[in-house]
Amino acid sequence: MASFEIDGAGQKNRWVDKLGLTSRTTRRALVWIILIGFIGSFSLTGYQFFRDKAERIALLEDEIQALGKVFAAGLAQSLWVLDIDQIENQLKGVVELPLVSGIILDGENKIQYQYGSTIKDERQLQASFPIAYQELGEVFALGELIIVHDLEKDIDEIFSQQLINFVGNTLVILLIALSVSLVFQVFVIQRLMGIISELNNISAADLRTLPERDHLEDVSEDWDELDALARSVYVLRQTGYEVLSEADRKGAVMRNQNVELYQALENERKIREQHRTFVTMVSHEFRTPLAVIDNIAQGVIRRQATMSPEDIEKRMVKARTAINRLTSLMESVLVSERMEEGAIKLDIHKVEVKGLIEGIVETQRRFVKHELNCLYKELPEEIDGDVQMLRLVLENLIVNACKYSPDADRVDIEVWCESDMVYISIRDYGIGIPKKDRERMFERFFRASNVTGISGSGIGLNTARNIIELHGGKVSLDSQENVGTIFTASLPLGEDVDHHETV
């Protein structure tokens, strides 16, 4: 039984597929059309049945009236003369007519006859006719004639005809319903299914892709509701694309703003941290030479009577070293602040490179224990520059070379000319710079991670690089930890500069 039901369902589905009625909406519409058509056909058939019945009864009544009047007149003559045989023959002859199912004669003088079906019910049509005879202007009543017609055959005939009409109308309605359903399926449902499929297949990736321009983009007067619905899908995708694009754009802007805000906060935090570190270091850097100077002054005051000129000179050299260190630090701080504010201006004049370097080296030799070796190659006599700024740069580089090579005994200074540039290289043999710190060595307030215990402010290299770049040059470094460091400053020669080699 179960197998039969499954096969039956499959057979029905195959027929549905063959008819193209794959849409549930189409099938429902088909059922409703058939149901409404069936009700309409049934109502029409019922109306036609009762109409035809009424018309048939009216026609029969007219025919019976005509027949009854004629027959009653003929029967009156026979009753007047009391011709019994003639009366019976006339009655039998009338009963044999198709129009007459039965006849009743109720005459005077107890003359009564009854032929055919005379049972009175709703399926019989009866008509009575008075029988009278007129002679010499006088009318004599002879009885009553009743003609009976059985309506059963007429009703059955009308019913059969209307049943045929009902079946025919139903078949026509079924064909019309199938045709309408198929047309609806092809021209409406399939288009709707296409639109629904497109809607169901829209993904987030589709909404992030601008839909291709097609005929649905522009409104046309030839459109129907389905075209408008299809365009709504196009507009939906286009609107979704615009909304998501705007959301992505605003999201990207917000992310960038968040990144910028985070970077600004991080930079602010670093600046505050660097400023605190700088203040601490500068305070220490100022305090140390001041303490040295104060200590020397107090010693000289207390022991000046017993001190030899050599001791006093030695102490004064130390005091001058401290003063020189303090002065250099103050100049570096002032120049760094002015550069940070963008308020520094170079005082450009002709600068004798060798004389500048020799003067700095001669001064530093009195304050450091290192041997400062100078080598000059193809050195120009003069370059364009700010002598005070260049002096500050070279002093910082030489002092740093000595400070960060405490165990070494020499610092090498090399100057040469190449491709319209003059190069000044300062090399030490000290602690070097860790690889991870080299890229940040020119940042303001930054100090390498291996300089713990060595005084410094973290602004010297930053100031040196800025000054050299203002002159149109560059500062580079090459370092190896625990081996040494080379700082090289390059400066443009300028036009019409004579070169000569000095060793």
WORABEL-V212471 format. One record per residue. N is the residue number from 0. SS is DSSP state (@ for helix, = for strand, . for the rest). PSI is psi in degrees with one decimal (none if undefined). OMEGA is omega in whole degrees, 0 to 359 (NA if undefined). Layout:
{{N/SS/PSI/OMEGA} {N/SS/PSI/OMEGA}}
This chain:
{{0/./-43.1/179} {1/@/-40.2/180} {2/@/-38.5/180} {3/@/-41.6/181} {4/@/-40.9/180} {5/@/-43.4/180} {6/@/-39.4/179} {7/@/-42.7/178} {8/@/-42.0/179} {9/@/-39.7/178} {10/@/-42.7/180} {11/@/-43.0/180} {12/@/-36.2/179} {13/@/-40.7/177} {14/@/-39.1/178} {15/@/-41.8/179} {16/@/-40.0/180} {17/@/-37.1/179} {18/@/-11.0/180} {19/./11.1/183} {20/./59.5/182} {21/./-14.0/182} {22/./131.2/177} {23/@/-36.9/177} {24/@/-41.6/179} {25/@/-43.1/180} {26/@/-41.0/177} {27/@/-42.7/178} {28/@/-40.1/179} {29/@/-44.9/180} {30/@/-44.0/181} {31/@/-39.7/179} {32/@/-44.7/179} {33/@/-43.5/181} {34/@/-47.4/179} {35/@/-41.0/178} {36/@/-39.9/179} {37/@/-45.4/179} {38/@/-42.5/179} {39/@/-43.8/179} {40/@/-41.1/179} {41/@/-43.5/180} {42/@/-43.4/180} {43/@/-41.6/179} {44/@/-42.8/177} {45/@/-42.4/179} {46/@/-45.3/180} {47/@/-35.7/179} {48/@/-50.9/181} {49/@/-32.8/177} {50/@/-47.8/180} {51/@/-36.9/178} {52/@/-44.6/180} {53/@/-41.5/179} {54/@/-40.3/180} {55/@/-42.2/179} {56/@/-42.5/179} {57/@/-40.9/179} {58/@/-42.9/179} {59/@/-39.4/179} {60/@/-41.4/179} {61/@/-43.5/181} {62/@/-41.5/179} {63/@/-39.7/178} {64/@/-45.3/180} {65/@/-44.6/180} {66/@/-43.8/183} {67/@/-40.3/181} {68/@/-44.0/180} {69/@/-45.2/183} {70/@/-37.5/179} {71/@/-37.0/179} {72/@/-42.0/179} {73/@/-36.6/181} {74/@/-26.9/180} {75/@/-37.8/180} {76/@/-42.5/181} {77/@/-38.8/178} {78/@/-32.8/182} {79/@/-38.3/181} {80/@/-1.3/179} {81/./47.4/177} {82/./93.8/187} {83/@/-43.1/181} {84/@/-42.2/180} {85/@/-39.8/180} {86/@/-46.8/182} {87/@/-41.4/179} {88/@/-41.0/179} {89/@/-43.0/181} {90/@/-43.5/180} {91/@/-37.2/179} {92/@/-38.4/180} {93/@/-39.3/182} {94/@/-30.1/181} {95/./-10.3/178} {96/./143.4/180} {97/./-28.9/183} {98/./-22.6/188} {99/./125.9/176} {100/./-28.0/180} {101/=/160.7/181} {102/=/143.2/180} {103/=/130.6/176} {104/=/119.4/178} {105/=/89.9/186} {106/=/174.5/177} {107/./168.0/179} {108/./33.4/175} {109/./32.7/176} {110/./110.7/182} {111/=/133.9/179} {112/=/151.9/178} {113/=/121.4/181} {114/=/147.2/176} {115/=/-161.9/182} {116/./114.3/183} {117/./15.8/179} {118/./125.7/185} {119/./115.5/173} {120/./-176.2/186} {121/./-15.3/179} {122/./5.0/180} {123/=/142.9/177} {124/=/120.9/183} {125/=/142.7/177} {126/=/132.2/181} {127/=/144.1/182} {128/=/128.6/177} {129/=/142.0/179} {130/=/120.5/182} {131/=/150.2/180} {132/=/134.2/183} {133/=/128.2/178} {134/=/132.0/179} {135/./39.2/176} {136/./6.7/181} {137/=/138.2/183} {138/=/130.4/181} {139/=/124.0/179} {140/=/124.0/184} {141/=/-6.9/179} {142/=/-160.2/184} {143/=/138.2/179} {144/=/129.0/179} {145/=/121.6/178} {146/=/129.8/182} {147/=/134.5/175} {148/=/125.5/180} {149/=/118.5/183} {150/./-3.7/186} {151/@/-45.4/180} {152/@/-40.6/179} {153/@/-43.0/180} {154/@/-41.9/178} {155/@/-38.9/179} {156/@/-45.6/179} {157/@/-42.2/180} {158/@/-43.7/180} {159/@/-43.3/180} {160/@/-43.2/180} {161/@/-30.9/176} {162/@/-41.9/176} {163/@/-43.5/178} {164/@/-40.6/180} {165/@/-45.7/179} {166/@/-43.2/179} {167/@/-44.7/179} {168/@/-39.5/180} {169/@/-42.5/178} {170/@/-41.7/178} {171/@/-43.6/179} {172/@/-40.4/179} {173/@/-43.8/178} {174/@/-42.3/178} {175/@/-41.9/180} {176/@/-43.5/178} {177/@/-42.9/180} {178/@/-46.5/179} {179/@/-40.3/181} {180/@/-42.2/179} {181/@/-42.7/177} {182/@/-42.6/178} {183/@/-39.7/179} {184/@/-44.9/186} {185/@/-46.8/189} {186/@/-14.2/182} {187/@/-58.2/188} {188/@/-44.5/181} {189/@/-38.3/176} {190/@/-40.1/177} {191/@/-41.8/179} {192/@/-36.4/176} {193/@/-42.4/179} {194/@/-43.3/179} {195/@/-42.2/179} {196/@/-41.3/179} {197/@/-39.9/178} {198/@/-43.8/182} {199/@/-28.0/184} {200/./-1.0/178} {201/./123.6/180} {202/./173.6/178} {203/@/-34.7/178} {204/@/-37.0/178} {205/@/-38.8/180} {206/@/-18.0/177} {207/./5.6/178} {208/./130.2/180} {209/./122.8/181} {210/./148.2/180} {211/./144.0/179} {212/./131.0/178} {213/./-170.1/185} {214/@/-14.8/181} {215/@/-10.0/185} {216/@/-31.4/182} {217/./133.0/181} {218/./138.6/181} {219/./150.2/178} {220/./-19.6/181} {221/./3.0/183} {222/./150.4/168} {223/./-174.1/184} {224/@/-33.9/180} {225/@/-36.9/175} {226/@/-41.1/178} {227/@/-39.2/178} {228/@/-42.1/178} {229/@/-39.3/178} {230/@/-31.4/178} {231/@/-36.3/177} {232/@/-43.2/178} {233/@/-45.2/180} {234/@/-37.3/178} {235/@/-46.9/179} {236/@/-41.7/180} {237/@/-43.2/179} {238/@/-42.4/177} {239/@/-41.1/178} {240/@/-44.2/181} {241/@/-41.9/181} {242/@/-47.3/181} {243/@/-37.0/178} {244/@/-43.4/179} {245/@/-39.7/178} {246/@/-42.0/178} {247/@/-41.2/181} {248/@/-46.6/180} {249/@/-36.4/177} {250/@/-42.1/178} {251/@/-41.0/178} {252/@/-44.1/180} {253/@/-40.8/178} {254/@/-42.6/178} {255/@/-40.6/178} {256/@/-39.5/178} {257/@/-42.0/179} {258/@/-44.7/180} {259/@/-41.4/179} {260/@/-43.5/179} {261/@/-43.6/179} {262/@/-39.8/179} {263/@/-43.7/178} {264/@/-40.7/180} {265/@/-41.6/178} {266/@/-40.4/178} {267/@/-41.8/179} {268/@/-43.2/180} {269/@/-40.2/180} {270/@/-43.0/179} {271/@/-42.2/180} {272/@/-43.0/179} {273/@/-37.3/180} {274/@/-42.9/178} {275/@/-43.8/179} {276/@/-41.6/180} {277/@/-45.7/180} {278/@/-42.2/180} {279/@/-46.3/182} {280/@/-44.1/181} {281/@/-39.9/178} {282/@/-43.4/179} {283/@/-41.7/181} {284/@/-37.6/177} {285/@/-39.5/185} {286/@/-37.7/184} {287/@/-53.4/179} {288/@/-33.6/177} {289/@/-39.5/178} {290/@/-38.8/178} {291/@/-46.7/181} {292/@/-44.2/180} {293/@/-41.2/180} {294/@/-42.5/179} {295/@/-44.2/181} {296/@/-44.1/179} {297/@/-38.7/179} {298/@/-40.7/180} {299/@/-41.3/181} {300/@/-43.5/184} {301/@/-33.2/189} {302/@/19.2/185} {303/./-28.1/181} {304/./-28.5/184} {305/./-4.1/184} {306/./142.1/177} {307/./161.0/177} {308/@/-33.6/180} {309/@/-40.9/178} {310/@/-41.9/180} {311/@/-43.2/180} {312/@/-41.0/180} {313/@/-41.9/180} {314/@/-35.9/179} {315/@/-35.1/177} {316/@/-42.7/177} {317/@/-39.4/179} {318/@/-41.9/179} {319/@/-35.7/177} {320/@/-44.0/179} {321/@/-41.2/179} {322/@/-41.8/179} {323/@/-41.6/177} {324/@/-42.7/180} {325/@/-41.7/180} {326/@/-45.5/179} {327/@/-40.9/179} {328/@/-42.9/180} {329/@/-43.2/179} {330/@/-41.8/179} {331/@/-43.0/180} {332/@/-45.8/181} {333/@/-45.2/180} {334/@/-40.9/180} {335/@/-43.5/180} {336/@/-41.4/179} {337/@/-38.0/177} {338/@/-39.1/179} {339/@/-33.8/179} {340/./-6.7/181} {341/./26.0/185} {342/./4.7/183} {343/./142.5/177} {344/./137.3/181} {345/./140.3/175} {346/./90.5/190} {347/./126.4/174} {348/=/174.5/174} {349/=/129.9/183} {350/=/128.2/175} {351/./111.3/188} {352/@/-50.0/184} {353/@/-43.3/180} {354/@/-39.6/179} {355/@/-46.8/182} {356/@/-43.1/181} {357/@/-40.1/179} {358/@/-43.0/180} {359/@/-44.3/181} {360/@/-43.0/180} {361/@/-40.3/179} {362/@/-45.2/184} {363/@/-27.0/180} {364/@/-24.4/181} {365/./-14.2/185} {366/./-9.4/182} {367/./157.9/180} {368/./-10.0/183} {369/./152.0/172} {370/=/122.9/181} {371/=/106.6/183} {372/=/129.1/182} {373/=/137.1/177} {374/=/125.4/183} {375/=/133.6/178} {376/=/128.3/177} {377/./51.7/186} {378/=/131.2/175} {379/=/152.8/179} {380/./-42.1/184} {381/./154.1/170} {382/=/165.8/177} {383/=/128.6/180} {384/=/173.6/176} {385/./110.0/188} {386/@/-37.6/181} {387/@/-41.7/179} {388/@/-42.6/179} {389/@/-36.5/177} {390/@/-42.7/180} {391/@/-40.5/180} {392/@/-51.3/185} {393/@/-37.1/177} {394/@/-43.4/179} {395/@/-46.0/183} {396/@/-41.4/180} {397/@/-43.4/179} {398/@/-42.3/179} {399/@/-41.2/180} {400/@/-40.1/179} {401/@/-39.8/185} {402/@/-37.6/185} {403/./15.3/171} {404/./62.3/186} {405/./-25.9/182} {406/./-3.4/180} {407/./166.5/182} {408/./2.8/181} {409/=/158.3/173} {410/=/131.0/182} {411/=/131.3/178} {412/=/123.2/182} {413/=/135.0/181} {414/=/130.9/178} {415/=/166.9/182} {416/=/137.9/181} {417/=/126.1/175} {418/./55.1/176} {419/./23.3/177} {420/=/146.3/173} {421/=/133.4/184} {422/=/133.7/178} {423/=/113.6/183} {424/=/131.8/179} {425/=/118.6/186} {426/=/131.7/174} {427/=/169.4/181} {428/./52.7/187} {429/./-139.6/189} {430/./-15.4/181} {431/./-177.5/182} {432/./127.5/177} {433/./147.2/184} {434/@/-38.7/183} {435/@/-15.7/183} {436/@/-9.0/190} {437/@/-37.9/182} {438/@/-19.7/184} {439/@/6.6/187} {440/./-25.2/182} {441/./6.4/175} {442/./146.6/181} {443/./132.9/178} {444/./-0.2/182} {445/./138.8/175} {446/./147.9/182} {447/./157.8/185} {448/./-8.2/183} {449/./22.4/183} {450/./19.2/179} {451/./131.1/180} {452/./-7.7/178} {453/./126.6/183} {454/./152.9/179} {455/./158.6/183} {456/./-19.0/181} {457/./14.6/180} {458/./-10.7/185} {459/@/-51.0/182} {460/@/-38.0/178} {461/@/-43.2/179} {462/@/-41.8/180} {463/@/-46.0/180} {464/@/-44.0/181} {465/@/-40.9/180} {466/@/-44.8/180} {467/@/-40.9/179} {468/@/-33.4/175} {469/@/-27.7/177} {470/./-0.9/180} {471/./15.0/181} {472/./-165.2/181} {473/=/159.0/174} {474/=/130.2/179} {475/=/163.4/179} {476/=/152.5/175} {477/=/119.5/188} {478/=/152.3/174} {479/=/125.8/186} {480/./135.1/180} {481/./11.7/176} {482/./-46.6/179} {483/=/177.9/184} {484/=/144.1/175} {485/=/120.3/171} {486/=/130.4/182} {487/=/122.8/177} {488/=/132.5/178} {489/=/137.7/181} {490/=/141.3/178} {491/=/144.5/181} {492/./-36.0/188} {493/./179.2/184} {494/./150.1/174} {495/./48.9/179} {496/./127.9/178} {497/./140.9/180} {498/=/143.1/169} {499/=/153.9/184} {500/./130.7/178} {501/./133.4/179} {502/./none/NA}}
